[in-house]
Amino acid sequence: MNGPDRSLLRLALQARLLATPAAAELANDPNRRLLASILTGQALALAALPADLGLGASRHAALLANYFPGAETLFMPAPTPVVNLPEYEELQKLLLDHRAGERDSELLVADIVTTACIGMDHLWQDLGFASRDELTKLMWVNFPALARANTGDMKWKKFLYRQFCAREGIYVCPAPSCGVCADHAKCFGPEN
């Protein structure tokens, strides 16, 4: 499927998700649209996330039932292998320590973003987003202190790993997939 066709399919699937009636207290959650984009990217095999988004079966089912009721049959995952990211807990803690504290969905988002760090592309691609702008919005909505700290518009995975490494006192710290990334020179060039 080519780019324009995939883009149209993405828009149609995301619109279908957002047309479902979310629980009243979640209808205006800004993460609802972002989660719909992540689920859409995953359905189109554009994400590096496991089928349950790294949430486990029960939390994934609750996400679908609460945010996109009726769409569960579209996105019910098969069993997912355990994420193998040695620094998972530290990255998760970094995100949780910087969460906005305005909505419970920040906890889900922190786990999904941490899980996506295992991917081999840019973080926005590993999440299945259509663009980096969606990831930037996710960071501002959920982790505004981290978003403010990214003053050089550094690539998000690189930025998160730099923050993690600074916390741990590690001074040479590439993201896990930097060595094989096609944009290695762009990421490790001077920041604007």
VOKOL-400823 format. One line per 5 residues: number of its first residue (from 1); their letters; for each residue x, y, z of N, C-alpha, C, O. Coordinates in nm, 4 decimals, decimal comma. Atoms other than C-alpha are relative to their C-alpha. Layout:
<recs>
NUM) A) X Y Z X Y Z X Y Z X Y Z  ...
</recs>
This chain:
<recs>
1) MNGPD) 0,0847 -0,1172 0,0000 0,0000 0,0000 0,0000 0,0893 0,1236 0,0000 0,1798 0,1347 0,0827  -0,0855 -0,1178 0,0106 0,1499 0,3346 -0,1030 -0,0361 0,1063 0,1037 -0,1341 0,0922 0,1769  0,0146 -0,1056 -0,0989 0,1796 0,6532 0,1049 -0,1370 0,0649 0,0066 -0,1963 0,0697 0,1144  0,1313 -0,0652 -0,0067 -0,1423 0,8344 0,0048 -0,1115 -0,0952 0,0438 -0,1988 -0,0568 0,1216  0,1013 0,0971 -0,0397 -0,3523 0,5182 0,0385 0,0098 -0,0308 0,1487 -0,0916 -0,0389 0,2181
6) RSLLR) -0,0215 0,0289 -0,1416 -0,1994 0,4415 0,3770 -0,0432 0,1186 0,0851 -0,1011 0,1003 0,1922  0,0411 -0,1202 -0,0747 -0,2564 0,7999 0,4908 -0,1519 0,0084 0,0101 -0,2061 0,0415 0,1156  0,1468 -0,0019 -0,0028 -0,6233 0,7799 0,3934 -0,0551 -0,1085 0,0915 -0,1504 -0,0854 0,1658  0,0425 0,1093 -0,0871 -0,6612 0,4447 0,5665 0,0242 0,0371 0,1464 -0,0586 0,0092 0,2331  -0,0319 -0,0455 -0,1359 -0,4927 0,5894 0,8742 -0,1056 0,0982 0,0498 -0,1564 0,0845 0,1611
11) LALQA) 0,1010 -0,0993 -0,0385 -0,7316 0,8847 0,8807 -0,1357 -0,0648 0,0246 -0,2052 -0,0300 0,1201  0,1302 0,0668 -0,0144 -1,0350 0,6593 0,8339 -0,0046 -0,0843 0,1273 -0,1042 -0,0823 0,1997  -0,0029 0,0844 -0,1191 -0,9303 0,4172 1,1076 0,0025 0,0845 0,1271 -0,0649 0,0528 0,2251  -0,0061 -0,0884 -0,1174 -0,8449 0,6958 1,3495 -0,1355 0,0675 0,0227 -0,1797 0,0806 0,1368  0,1333 -0,0609 -0,0133 -1,1788 0,8665 1,2788 -0,0999 -0,1002 0,0567 -0,1857 -0,0646 0,1376
16) RLLAT) 0,0896 0,1045 -0,0514 -1,3568 0,5374 1,3444 0,0193 -0,0185 0,1506 -0,0775 -0,0319 0,2255  -0,0285 0,0114 -0,1433 -1,1839 0,5071 1,6811 -0,0571 0,1184 0,0774 -0,1215 0,1007 0,1808  0,0441 -0,1204 -0,0703 -1,2615 0,8649 1,7787 -0,1513 0,0181 -0,0037 -0,2061 0,0955 0,0748  0,1465 -0,0074 0,0069 -1,6271 0,8202 1,6781 -0,0666 -0,0839 0,1087 -0,1860 -0,0691 0,1347  0,0577 0,0798 -0,1078 -1,6734 0,5675 1,9585 -0,0226 0,0897 0,1208 0,0553 0,1820 0,1444
21) PAAAE) 0,0304 -0,0868 -0,1143 -1,8322 0,7184 2,2706 0,0823 -0,0367 0,1231 0,0514 -0,1347 0,1908  -0,0836 0,0259 -0,1178 -1,5639 0,7318 2,5406 -0,0797 0,0278 0,1257 -0,1809 0,0978 0,1227  0,0599 -0,0307 -0,1292 -1,6563 0,7345 2,9063 -0,0006 0,1517 0,0176 0,0939 0,2192 -0,0232  0,0197 -0,1455 -0,0098 -1,7813 1,0849 2,9936 0,1224 0,0729 0,0534 0,1598 0,1780 0,0014  -0,1149 -0,0680 -0,0600 -1,4816 1,1710 3,2103 0,1255 -0,0074 -0,0873 0,2240 0,0612 -0,0599
26) LANDP) -0,1162 0,0157 0,0872 -1,2428 1,0653 2,9309 -0,0189 0,0641 -0,1375 0,0762 0,0741 -0,2149  0,0294 -0,0526 0,1335 -1,4115 1,2244 2,6301 0,0877 0,1194 -0,0370 0,1227 0,1369 -0,1537  -0,0809 -0,1189 0,0275 -1,2073 1,5445 2,6643 0,1469 -0,0173 0,0384 0,2230 0,0795 0,0383  -0,1394 0,0269 -0,0335 -0,8819 1,3793 2,7683 0,0828 0,0188 -0,1269 0,0583 -0,0496 -0,2263  -0,0805 -0,0207 0,1213 -0,6206 1,5105 2,5212 0,0773 -0,1242 -0,0422 0,1203 -0,1344 -0,1572
31) NRRLL) -0,0689 0,1240 0,0364 -0,4565 1,1689 2,5334 -0,0867 -0,0909 -0,0850 -0,0343 -0,1816 -0,1498  0,0879 0,0871 0,0786 -0,7605 1,0119 2,3678 0,0391 0,0039 -0,1484 0,0528 -0,1005 -0,2121  -0,0390 -0,0138 0,1415 -0,6651 1,1479 2,0246 0,1396 -0,0585 -0,0237 0,1637 -0,1223 -0,1263  -0,1360 0,0532 0,0132 -0,2992 1,0575 2,0811 0,0002 -0,1526 0,0075 0,0705 -0,2188 -0,0688  0,0109 0,1461 -0,0096 -0,3885 0,7037 2,1901 -0,0627 -0,0588 -0,1261 -0,0234 -0,1666 -0,1708
36) ASILT) 0,0613 0,0464 0,1256 -0,6094 0,6688 1,8812 0,1040 -0,0043 -0,1114 0,1034 -0,0959 -0,1937  -0,1041 -0,0014 0,1022 -0,3130 0,7639 1,6649 0,0983 -0,1146 0,0210 0,1420 -0,1770 -0,0757  -0,0903 0,1110 -0,0297 -0,0893 0,5102 1,8406 -0,0636 -0,1322 -0,0418 0,0014 -0,2144 -0,1064  0,0703 0,1232 0,0363 -0,3489 0,2338 1,7986 -0,0120 -0,0142 -0,1519 0,0012 -0,1239 -0,2062  0,0115 0,0017 0,1457 -0,3971 0,3290 1,4341 0,1331 -0,0378 -0,0640 0,1378 -0,1216 -0,1540
41) GQALA) -0,1321 0,0329 0,0518 -0,0249 0,3198 1,3646 0,0346 -0,1463 0,0223 0,0948 -0,2108 -0,0636  -0,0250 0,1402 -0,0289 -0,0036 -0,0181 1,5307 -0,0814 -0,0906 -0,0923 -0,0302 -0,1901 -0,1436  0,0856 0,0807 0,0880 -0,2973 -0,1543 1,3298 0,0540 -0,0044 -0,1426 0,0335 -0,1023 -0,2144  -0,0574 -0,0063 0,1346 -0,1176 -0,0471 1,0123 0,1438 -0,0514 -0,0038 0,2138 -0,0344 -0,1036  -0,1353 0,0561 -0,0113 0,2050 -0,2175 1,1291 0,1080 0,1058 -0,0167 0,2121 0,0800 -0,0771
46) LAALP) -0,0964 -0,1084 0,0086 0,3844 0,1158 1,1574 0,0745 0,0224 0,1312 0,1661 0,1045 0,1367  -0,0579 -0,0202 -0,1325 0,4791 0,0872 1,5258 0,0914 -0,1158 0,0375 0,0827 -0,2249 -0,0188  -0,0868 0,1049 -0,0542 0,7446 -0,1076 1,7134 -0,0571 -0,0548 0,1301 0,0072 -0,1359 0,1968  0,0617 0,0415 -0,1254 0,5079 -0,1611 2,0048 -0,0547 -0,1422 -0,0079 -0,0978 -0,1871 -0,1141  0,0667 0,1303 -0,0024 0,3887 -0,5040 2,1124 -0,1512 0,0196 -0,0097 -0,2011 0,1314 0,0039
51) ADLGL) 0,1448 -0,0082 0,0225 0,0220 -0,5829 2,0571 -0,0754 0,0644 0,1151 -0,1764 0,1308 0,0922  0,0696 -0,0590 -0,1150 -0,0768 -0,4773 2,4099 0,0577 0,1359 0,0382 0,0277 0,1874 0,1459  -0,0649 -0,1301 -0,0185 0,1274 -0,1533 2,3809 0,0959 0,0023 0,1179 0,1432 0,1086 0,1580  -0,0858 0,0066 -0,1171 0,3381 -0,2757 2,6717 -0,0761 0,0165 0,1304 -0,0154 0,0329 0,2362  0,0840 -0,0227 -0,1178 0,0465 -0,2408 2,9129 -0,0401 -0,1285 0,0702 -0,0843 -0,1243 0,1850
56) GASRH) 0,0558 0,1239 -0,0519 -0,0352 -0,6063 2,9696 -0,1436 -0,0123 -0,0467 -0,2071 0,0877 -0,0800  0,1323 0,0259 0,0572 -0,3623 -0,7655 2,8631 -0,1119 0,0738 0,0708 -0,1988 0,1300 0,0042  0,1129 -0,0615 -0,0715 -0,5883 -0,6284 3,1377 0,0002 0,1518 -0,0130 -0,1058 0,2114 -0,0319  -0,0046 -0,1467 0,0146 -0,4681 -0,2664 3,1198 -0,0301 0,0400 -0,1447 -0,0942 0,1423 -0,1687  0,0287 -0,0283 0,1404 -0,4813 -0,2781 2,7392 -0,1502 -0,0108 -0,0264 -0,2082 0,0749 -0,0931
61) AALLA) 0,1449 0,0174 0,0161 -0,8386 -0,4112 2,7487 -0,0757 0,1151 0,0660 -0,1751 0,1627 0,0111  0,0648 -0,1122 -0,0681 -0,9341 -0,1389 2,9986 0,0154 0,1293 -0,0804 -0,0785 0,2085 -0,0889  -0,0211 -0,1180 0,0853 -0,7807 0,1299 2,7743 -0,1011 0,0009 -0,1139 -0,1662 0,1023 -0,1392  0,0941 0,0085 0,1122 -0,9889 0,0092 2,4796 -0,1439 0,0192 0,0473 -0,2198 0,0938 -0,0145  0,1381 -0,0082 -0,0488 -1,3084 -0,0291 2,6832 -0,0355 0,1404 0,0466 -0,1485 0,1849 0,0266
66) NYFPG) 0,0286 -0,1331 -0,0532 -1,2792 0,3144 2,8442 0,0112 0,1111 -0,1036 -0,0701 0,2035 -0,1051  -0,0240 -0,1078 0,0964 -1,1440 0,5244 2,5582 -0,0678 -0,0223 -0,1344 -0,1068 0,0732 -0,2016  0,0533 0,0321 0,1326 -1,2792 0,3425 2,2520 -0,0964 -0,1187 0,0078 -0,0755 -0,2203 -0,0585  0,0907 0,1148 -0,0166 -1,5721 0,1218 2,3575 -0,0608 -0,0423 -0,1340 -0,1002 0,0401 -0,2164  0,0516 0,0547 0,1253 -1,6902 -0,1055 2,0809 0,1096 -0,0288 -0,1001 0,0883 -0,1037 -0,1955
71) AETLF) -0,1111 0,0217 0,0932 -1,3530 -0,0979 1,9077 0,0918 -0,1110 0,0481 0,1943 -0,1387 -0,0143  -0,0864 0,1027 -0,0574 -1,2110 -0,3753 2,1238 0,0306 -0,1109 -0,0993 0,1426 -0,1620 -0,1017  -0,0219 0,1107 0,0928 -1,2546 -0,6347 1,8507 0,1016 0,0347 -0,1092 0,1639 -0,0546 -0,1667  -0,0996 -0,0416 0,0993 -1,0370 -0,4308 1,6142 0,1422 -0,0105 0,0524 0,2364 -0,0285 -0,0249  -0,1343 -0,0150 -0,0563 -0,7450 -0,4150 1,8542 0,0309 -0,0971 0,1124 0,1189 -0,0701 0,1942
76) MPAPT) -0,0296 0,0967 -0,1049 -0,7550 -0,7216 2,0776 0,1323 -0,0695 -0,0322 0,1467 -0,1322 -0,1372  -0,1326 0,0547 0,0296 -0,3949 -0,8341 2,1064 0,0120 -0,1484 0,0264 -0,0597 -0,2068 0,1077  -0,0444 0,1366 -0,0312 -0,2462 -1,1766 2,0927 0,0945 0,0120 0,1188 0,1370 0,1230 0,1510  -0,0969 -0,0089 -0,1105 -0,0212 -1,2630 2,3866 0,1271 0,0699 -0,0465 0,1743 0,0485 -0,1582  -0,1154 -0,0818 0,0333 0,2745 -1,0290 2,3930 0,1208 -0,0435 0,0812 0,1095 -0,0647 0,2019
81) PVVNL) -0,1192 0,0337 -0,0778 0,6300 -1,1200 2,4878 0,0383 0,1154 0,0929 0,0037 0,2308 0,0677  -0,0442 -0,1006 -0,0955 0,7825 -0,9359 2,7811 0,1017 0,0917 -0,0679 0,1883 0,0455 -0,1421  -0,0936 -0,0966 0,0561 0,9664 -0,6173 2,6833 0,1372 -0,0225 0,0621 0,1501 -0,0345 0,1840  -0,1363 0,0215 -0,0477 1,3421 -0,6670 2,7085 0,0797 0,1282 -0,0202 0,1520 0,1430 -0,1187  -0,0730 -0,1262 0,0027 1,4808 -0,3224 2,7781 0,0612 0,0160 0,1387 -0,0102 0,0478 0,2338
86) PEYEE) -0,0619 0,0004 -0,1329 1,7343 -0,3280 3,0632 -0,0291 0,1254 0,0827 -0,0415 0,1175 0,2049  0,0214 -0,1252 -0,0722 1,6732 0,0361 3,1531 -0,1482 0,0403 0,0064 -0,1804 0,1561 0,0330  0,1439 -0,0280 0,0025 1,2917 0,0080 3,1326 -0,0462 0,0730 0,1262 -0,1101 0,1778 0,1173  0,0495 -0,0593 -0,1248 1,2277 0,0861 3,4995 0,0524 0,1415 0,0204 -0,0201 0,2284 0,0689  -0,0578 -0,1339 -0,0175 1,4628 0,3849 3,5008 -0,0631 0,1006 -0,0967 -0,0919 0,2139 -0,0581
91) LQKLL) 0,0663 -0,0896 0,0958 1,3119 0,5341 3,1829 -0,1439 0,0276 0,0425 -0,1908 0,1411 0,0346  0,1372 -0,0160 -0,0478 0,9611 0,4739 3,3181 -0,0029 0,0975 0,1175 -0,0884 0,1859 0,1225  -0,0061 -0,0890 -0,1165 1,0569 0,6450 3,6464 0,0271 0,1436 -0,0424 -0,0317 0,2369 0,0123  -0,0280 -0,1346 0,0515 1,2007 0,9412 3,4556 -0,1296 0,0655 -0,0482 -0,1586 0,1799 -0,0132  0,1260 -0,0544 0,0501 0,8679 0,9884 3,2774 -0,0988 0,0253 0,1134 -0,1600 0,1319 0,1203
96) LDHRA) 0,0966 -0,0151 -0,1100 0,6572 0,9321 3,5885 0,0379 0,1140 0,0946 -0,0496 0,1830 0,1471  -0,0446 -0,1101 -0,0863 0,8684 1,1757 3,7908 -0,0268 0,1372 -0,0620 -0,0279 0,2383 0,0082  0,0230 -0,1274 0,0702 0,7972 1,4435 3,5280 -0,1416 0,0121 -0,0562 -0,1681 0,1001 -0,1380  0,1358 -0,0062 0,0549 0,4296 1,3752 3,4595 -0,0718 0,1253 0,0483 -0,0409 0,1802 0,1541  0,0759 -0,1215 -0,0288 0,1869 1,6649 3,4577 -0,0852 -0,0152 0,1262 -0,1081 0,0825 0,1975
101) GERDS) 0,0833 0,0232 -0,1174 -0,0280 1,5059 3,7291 -0,1426 0,0481 -0,0170 -0,2108 0,0778 0,0811  0,1345 -0,0508 0,0271 -0,3507 1,6127 3,5605 -0,1000 -0,1090 -0,0363 -0,2206 -0,0863 -0,0273  0,0930 0,1052 0,0432 -0,4967 1,2808 3,4403 0,0650 -0,1366 0,0178 0,1868 -0,1513 0,0079  -0,0497 0,1365 -0,0192 -0,4655 0,9088 3,5035 0,0627 -0,0575 -0,1261 0,1491 -0,1448 -0,1177  -0,0533 0,0546 0,1250 -0,3912 0,8438 3,1368 0,1499 0,0242 -0,0155 0,2148 -0,0408 -0,0975
106) ELLVA) -0,1443 -0,0234 0,0049 -0,0417 0,9835 3,1939 0,0766 -0,1256 0,0387 0,1869 -0,1491 -0,0106  -0,0638 0,1253 -0,0420 0,0405 0,6515 3,3628 0,0070 -0,0978 -0,1163 0,1087 -0,1641 -0,1369  0,0014 0,0860 0,1187 -0,0632 0,4591 3,0515 0,1013 0,0488 -0,1021 0,1784 -0,0296 -0,1575  -0,0894 -0,0591 0,0998 0,1264 0,6966 2,8257 0,1459 -0,0216 0,0383 0,2287 -0,0501 -0,0481  -0,1384 0,0212 -0,0446 0,4431 0,6668 3,0365 0,0447 -0,1427 -0,0325 0,1567 -0,1640 -0,0789
111) DIVTT) -0,0354 0,1394 0,0284 0,4363 0,2883 2,9998 0,0110 -0,0263 -0,1498 0,0989 -0,1005 -0,1935  -0,0040 0,0186 0,1454 0,3630 0,3034 2,6265 0,1273 0,0621 -0,0589 0,1938 0,0003 -0,1421  -0,1202 -0,0670 0,0507 0,6439 0,5539 2,5598 0,1244 -0,0782 0,0403 0,2145 -0,0985 -0,0411  -0,1161 0,0784 -0,0455 0,8893 0,3536 2,7707 0,0141 -0,1263 -0,0831 0,1245 -0,1616 -0,1244  -0,0035 0,1220 0,0814 0,7972 0,0377 2,5819 0,0483 0,0299 -0,1414 0,1251 -0,0479 -0,1979
116) ACIGM) -0,0383 -0,0353 0,1371 0,8405 0,2134 2,2459 0,1494 0,0291 -0,0125 0,2044 0,0216 -0,1223  -0,1439 -0,0271 0,0054 1,1996 0,3024 2,3382 0,0809 -0,1209 -0,0441 0,1983 -0,1068 -0,0786  -0,0693 0,1204 0,0454 1,2902 -0,0562 2,2490 0,0116 -0,0035 -0,1528 0,0928 -0,0784 -0,2072  0,0015 -0,0005 0,1464 1,2205 0,0204 1,8816 0,1292 0,0509 -0,0601 0,2142 0,1064 0,0094  -0,1240 -0,0333 0,0703 1,4872 0,0852 1,6218 -0,0073 0,1285 -0,0817 0,0901 0,1653 -0,1475
121) DHLWQ) 0,0145 -0,1242 0,0755 1,3517 0,4064 1,4678 -0,0124 0,1172 0,0958 0,0101 0,1039 0,2161  0,0292 -0,1151 -0,0851 1,2741 0,7528 1,5937 -0,1184 -0,0361 0,0886 -0,2020 -0,1181 0,0508  0,1034 0,0352 -0,0961 1,0452 0,7422 1,8949 -0,1396 0,0220 -0,0564 -0,2294 -0,0579 -0,0295  0,1334 -0,0242 0,0560 0,7514 0,8938 1,7056 -0,0392 -0,1137 -0,0953 -0,1559 -0,1523 -0,1021  0,0274 0,1126 0,0893 0,7833 0,6143 1,4476 -0,0241 -0,1282 0,0793 -0,1136 -0,2058 0,0460
126) DLGFA) 0,0173 0,1190 -0,0829 0,8207 0,3447 1,7137 -0,1362 -0,0004 0,0698 -0,1905 -0,1069 0,0991  0,1335 -0,0116 -0,0592 0,4963 0,4732 1,8689 -0,1108 -0,0166 -0,1038 -0,2264 -0,0395 -0,0682  0,1001 0,0132 0,1053 0,3202 0,4548 1,5324 -0,0684 0,1307 -0,0352 -0,1720 0,1304 -0,1017  0,0586 -0,1303 0,0323 0,2493 0,8264 1,5083 0,0204 0,0340 -0,1472 0,1085 -0,0212 -0,2132  -0,0113 -0,0456 0,1382 0,1998 0,9961 1,1730 0,1131 0,1018 -0,0163 0,1674 0,1180 -0,1256
131) SRDEL) -0,1052 -0,1011 0,0083 0,4534 1,2677 1,2582 0,0636 0,0225 0,1375 0,0089 -0,0165 0,2406  -0,0700 -0,0343 -0,1245 0,7017 1,3873 1,5183 -0,0814 0,1002 0,0804 -0,0720 0,1030 0,2031  0,0818 -0,0992 -0,0699 0,4591 1,6687 1,6017 -0,0951 -0,0645 0,1003 -0,1219 -0,0077 0,2061  0,0891 0,0688 -0,0933 0,2240 1,4166 1,7620 0,0751 -0,0395 0,1272 0,0213 -0,0283 0,2373  -0,0793 0,0348 -0,1178 0,5015 1,2966 1,9917 0,0305 0,1249 0,0825 0,0253 0,1211 0,2054
136) TKLMW) -0,0261 -0,1244 -0,0728 0,5894 1,6546 2,0809 -0,1241 0,0419 0,0783 -0,1130 0,0839 0,1935  0,1236 -0,0315 -0,0722 0,2248 1,7173 2,1709 -0,0175 -0,0935 0,1193 -0,0528 -0,0487 0,2284  0,0101 0,0968 -0,1087 0,2217 1,3974 2,3791 0,0920 0,0402 0,1154 0,0522 0,0337 0,2317  -0,0939 -0,0395 -0,1055 0,5284 1,5181 2,5686 -0,0496 0,1247 0,0739 -0,0408 0,1299 0,1965  0,0508 -0,1209 -0,0646 0,3766 1,8633 2,6361 -0,1234 -0,0292 0,0856 -0,1387 0,0289 0,1930
141) VNFPA) 0,1216 0,0327 -0,0746 0,0450 1,7138 2,7512 0,0322 -0,0804 0,1256 -0,0252 -0,0553 0,2316  -0,0239 0,0952 -0,1080 0,1913 1,4430 2,9737 0,1230 0,0279 0,0847 0,1233 0,0006 0,2048  -0,1277 -0,0203 -0,0688 0,5452 1,5447 3,0663 0,0537 0,1405 -0,0311 0,1613 0,1535 -0,0896  -0,0360 -0,1365 0,0406 0,5615 1,9265 3,0331 0,1378 0,0445 0,0481 0,2049 0,1208 -0,0213  -0,1328 -0,0402 -0,0474 0,8754 1,9656 3,2451 0,1086 -0,0541 -0,0922 0,2067 0,0151 -0,1193
146) LARAN) -0,0964 0,0556 0,0958 1,0642 1,7334 3,0089 -0,0089 0,0738 -0,1332 0,0933 0,1023 -0,1956  0,0170 -0,0725 0,1263 0,9172 1,9104 2,7063 0,0689 0,1365 0,0067 0,1346 0,1783 -0,0886  -0,0662 -0,1305 -0,0161 1,0367 2,2462 2,8422 0,1516 -0,0148 0,0018 0,2227 0,0731 -0,0471  -0,1444 0,0208 -0,0099 1,3828 2,1015 2,9091 0,0647 -0,0308 -0,1349 0,1861 -0,0165 -0,1496  -0,0548 0,0326 0,1314 1,4234 1,9963 2,5447 0,0125 0,1281 -0,0831 -0,0549 0,1445 -0,1849
151) TGDMK) -0,0130 -0,1328 0,0613 1,5342 2,3453 2,4446 0,0619 -0,0031 -0,1389 0,0404 0,0892 -0,2173  -0,0644 0,0084 0,1313 1,7363 2,2308 2,1423 -0,0786 -0,0805 -0,1001 -0,0264 -0,1135 -0,2066  0,0835 0,0824 0,0875 1,4488 2,0349 1,9855 0,0715 -0,1302 -0,0380 0,0655 -0,1760 -0,1521  -0,0704 0,1261 0,0203 1,6589 1,7205 2,0277 -0,1015 -0,1099 -0,0313 -0,2158 -0,1037 0,0139  0,0866 0,1146 0,0267 1,5116 1,3970 1,8936 -0,0398 -0,0593 0,1337 0,0438 -0,0713 0,2233
156) WKKFL) 0,0543 0,0357 -0,1302 1,2895 1,2643 2,1727 0,0657 -0,1217 0,0641 0,0895 -0,1208 0,1849  -0,0625 0,1179 -0,0607 1,4474 0,9217 2,2221 0,1389 0,0365 0,0512 0,1768 0,0010 0,1628  -0,1329 -0,0453 -0,0408 1,7934 1,0741 2,2317 -0,0110 0,0871 0,1248 0,0679 0,0720 0,2180  0,0187 -0,0887 -0,1144 1,6673 1,3400 2,4733 -0,0326 -0,0791 0,1272 0,0259 -0,0539 0,2325  0,0363 0,0798 -0,1173 1,5053 1,0858 2,7080 0,1194 -0,0787 0,0524 0,1405 -0,0877 0,1734
161) YRQFC) -0,1175 0,0743 -0,0441 1,8198 0,8762 2,7133 0,1043 0,0934 0,0605 0,1714 0,0555 0,1565  -0,0939 -0,0958 -0,0612 2,0329 1,1827 2,7831 -0,0453 0,0358 0,1409 0,0368 0,0427 0,2324  0,0536 -0,0312 -0,1327 1,8035 1,2726 3,0752 0,0220 -0,1177 0,0948 0,0647 -0,0992 0,2088  -0,0194 0,1216 -0,0794 1,8157 0,9138 3,2023 0,1466 -0,0144 0,0392 0,1778 -0,0396 0,1556  -0,1423 0,0184 -0,0270 2,1938 0,8968 3,1724 0,0525 0,1074 0,0951 0,1355 0,0783 0,1813
166) AREGI) -0,0421 -0,1065 -0,0913 2,2416 1,2329 3,3442 -0,0415 -0,0332 0,1428 0,0344 -0,0098 0,2369  0,0468 0,0425 -0,1329 2,0336 1,1031 3,6361 0,0868 -0,1088 0,0589 0,1116 -0,1122 0,1794  -0,0780 0,1149 -0,0450 2,2443 0,7904 3,6534 0,1497 0,0297 0,0067 0,2276 -0,0553 0,0499  -0,1415 -0,0352 -0,0015 2,5767 0,9759 3,6191 0,0793 -0,0631 -0,1128 0,2007 -0,0801 -0,1018  -0,0655 0,0585 0,1170 2,6536 0,8194 3,2810 0,0196 0,1129 -0,1010 -0,0752 0,1854 -0,1311
171) YVCPA) -0,0266 -0,1147 0,0858 2,8199 1,0628 3,0421 0,0118 -0,0319 -0,1478 0,0105 0,0602 -0,2294  0,0034 0,0394 0,1401 2,8399 0,8657 2,7165 -0,1210 -0,0902 -0,0133 -0,1214 -0,2031 0,0359  0,1276 0,0709 -0,0073 2,4882 0,7551 2,6435 -0,0794 0,0111 -0,1287 -0,1618 0,1017 -0,1410  0,0862 0,0001 0,1179 2,3441 0,6772 2,2999 -0,1308 -0,0726 0,0293 -0,1372 -0,1565 0,1193  0,1255 0,0757 -0,0078 1,9855 0,5607 2,2623 0,0281 -0,1407 -0,0516 0,1269 -0,1604 -0,1222
176) PSCGV) -0,0317 0,1389 0,0311 1,9620 0,1829 2,2123 0,0120 -0,0321 -0,1476 0,0796 -0,1285 -0,1834  -0,0013 0,0337 0,1408 1,9132 0,1931 1,8387 0,0778 0,1006 -0,0849 0,0713 0,0963 -0,2078  -0,0672 -0,1056 0,0761 2,1304 0,4879 1,7417 0,1026 -0,0526 -0,1003 0,1166 0,0023 -0,2096  -0,1051 0,0507 0,0869 2,4077 0,2812 1,5904 -0,0489 -0,0498 -0,1346 0,0266 -0,0488 -0,2318  0,0520 0,0536 0,1252 2,1817 0,1343 1,3231 -0,0980 0,0947 -0,0686 -0,1537 0,0609 -0,1731
181) CADHA) 0,0985 -0,0941 0,0535 1,9640 0,4391 1,2576 0,0526 0,0680 -0,1268 0,1687 0,1084 -0,1328  -0,0375 -0,0659 0,1255 1,9684 0,5848 0,9055 0,0256 0,1490 0,0203 0,0954 0,2107 -0,0601  -0,0171 -0,1427 -0,0273 1,9558 0,9355 1,0591 0,1060 0,0261 0,1064 0,1031 0,1305 0,1715  -0,1019 -0,0121 -0,1041 2,2567 0,8814 1,2883 0,0718 0,1347 -0,0079 0,0857 0,2030 0,0935  -0,0742 -0,1252 0,0143 2,4482 1,1801 1,1474 -0,0879 0,1206 0,0343 -0,0396 0,2180 0,0922
186) KCFGP) 0,0914 -0,1111 -0,0286 2,1424 1,4058 1,1754 -0,0208 0,0139 0,1510 -0,0187 0,1254 0,2031  0,0249 -0,0031 -0,1442 2,0770 1,3133 1,5403 0,1237 0,0448 0,0768 0,1133 0,1188 0,1746  -0,1208 -0,0278 -0,0752 2,4376 1,3412 1,6481 0,0757 0,1187 -0,0540 0,1885 0,1450 -0,0125  -0,0583 -0,1257 0,0446 2,5108 1,6574 1,4572 -0,0320 0,1080 0,1008 -0,0964 0,0791 0,2016  0,0289 -0,1069 -0,0947 2,4919 1,9953 1,6299 -0,1502 0,0249 0,0098 -0,2219 0,0182 -0,0900
191) EN) 0,1421 -0,0308 -0,0210 2,1533 2,0796 1,7814 -0,0251 0,1438 -0,0378 0,0602 0,2304 -0,0182  0,0382 -0,1381 0,0360 1,9720 2,3867 1,6533 -0,0608 0,0681 0,1188 -0,0997 0,1846 0,1100
</recs>
